[in-house]
Amino acid sequence: MTCHLIIRVIAAIAVVIPASLAFAIQPEPMGDIDQSFLLKAVEGQHAEVAFGQSAIQKASDDQVKQYGARMIQDHEKASQEGRQLAAKEGVRLPSQLSMEH
């Protein structure tokens, strides 16, 4: 009898816990600080891509050109991930680099 009671309690917990966790884990909307960070991060990635392009175009050393190409590859990937997150969160991203960059 005790074994059956334990099994019933475990079964009840198995139903209640996932339902309550699903309710508790709902993501919050992105706050102003998070949006600001995302904007700066994506803009920084765009700047790094521009620096890489400049290195490829203006450098005479092949290693510098290779480094520029690697910068473009790495930062375009990170920029794409940032743009996807911004789209998911409804954050508008700038279309151009700021004067700072």
C-alpha positions as CSV (number, residue, x, y, z in Angstrom):
1,M,0.0,0.0,0.0
2,T,2.8,2.4,0.9
3,C,4.5,1.7,-2.4
4,H,1.3,2.6,-4.4
5,L,1.0,5.8,-2.4
6,I,4.6,6.8,-3.2
7,I,4.1,6.0,-6.9
8,R,0.9,8.1,-7.0
9,V,2.7,11.0,-5.3
10,I,5.6,10.8,-7.8
11,A,3.2,10.7,-10.7
12,A,1.3,13.8,-9.4
13,I,4.6,15.6,-8.9
14,A,5.7,14.6,-12.4
15,V,2.6,16.3,-13.8
16,V,2.6,19.5,-11.6
17,I,6.3,20.4,-11.8
18,P,6.7,20.6,-15.6
19,A,3.6,22.7,-15.9
20,S,4.7,25.1,-13.2
21,L,8.2,25.3,-14.7
22,A,6.8,26.1,-18.1
23,F,5.0,29.0,-16.6
24,A,8.0,30.3,-14.6
25,I,10.5,30.1,-17.4
26,Q,8.7,32.5,-19.8
27,P,11.3,35.0,-21.1
28,E,10.9,38.6,-20.1
29,P,10.9,41.3,-22.7
30,M,14.3,42.8,-23.4
31,G,15.0,45.8,-21.1
32,D,16.6,49.1,-22.1
33,I,20.0,48.1,-20.8
34,D,19.9,44.8,-22.8
35,Q,18.7,46.6,-25.9
36,S,21.5,49.2,-25.6
37,F,24.1,46.4,-25.2
38,L,22.7,44.6,-28.2
39,L,22.8,47.8,-30.3
40,K,26.4,48.5,-29.3
41,A,27.5,44.9,-29.8
42,V,26.0,44.7,-33.3
43,E,27.5,48.1,-34.3
44,G,30.9,46.9,-33.0
45,Q,30.6,43.8,-35.1
46,H,29.8,46.0,-38.2
47,A,32.9,48.2,-37.4
48,E,35.1,45.1,-37.2
49,V,33.9,43.9,-40.6
50,A,34.6,47.4,-42.0
51,F,38.1,47.3,-40.5
52,G,38.7,43.8,-42.0
53,Q,37.6,45.1,-45.4
54,S,39.9,48.0,-45.1
55,A,42.8,45.7,-44.3
56,I,42.1,43.6,-47.3
57,Q,41.9,46.6,-49.6
58,K,44.8,48.7,-48.3
59,A,47.3,46.3,-46.9
60,S,50.4,45.2,-48.9
61,D,51.3,42.3,-46.5
62,D,49.5,39.1,-47.2
63,Q,49.3,38.2,-43.5
64,V,47.5,41.5,-42.8
65,K,45.1,40.7,-45.7
66,Q,44.5,37.2,-44.3
67,Y,43.9,38.7,-40.8
68,G,41.4,41.1,-42.4
69,A,39.5,38.2,-44.1
70,R,39.4,36.4,-40.8
71,M,38.0,39.4,-39.0
72,I,35.3,39.7,-41.6
73,Q,34.4,36.0,-41.3
74,D,34.3,36.0,-37.5
75,H,32.5,39.3,-37.0
76,E,29.9,38.8,-39.8
77,K,28.9,35.6,-38.0
78,A,28.5,37.4,-34.7
79,S,26.7,40.2,-36.4
80,Q,24.2,37.8,-38.0
81,E,23.5,36.3,-34.6
82,G,23.0,39.7,-33.1
83,R,20.6,40.7,-35.9
84,Q,18.6,37.5,-35.4
85,L,18.3,38.2,-31.7
86,A,17.3,41.8,-32.4
87,A,14.6,40.6,-34.9
88,K,13.3,38.1,-32.3
89,E,13.2,40.8,-29.6
90,G,11.8,43.6,-31.9
91,V,14.9,45.8,-31.6
92,R,15.6,48.2,-34.5
93,L,19.2,48.2,-35.5
94,P,21.0,51.1,-37.2
95,S,21.7,50.7,-40.9
96,Q,25.0,52.6,-40.8
97,L,27.9,52.9,-38.5
98,S,27.9,55.7,-36.0
99,M,30.5,58.5,-36.2
100,E,32.3,56.9,-33.3
101,H,33.1,53.9,-35.4
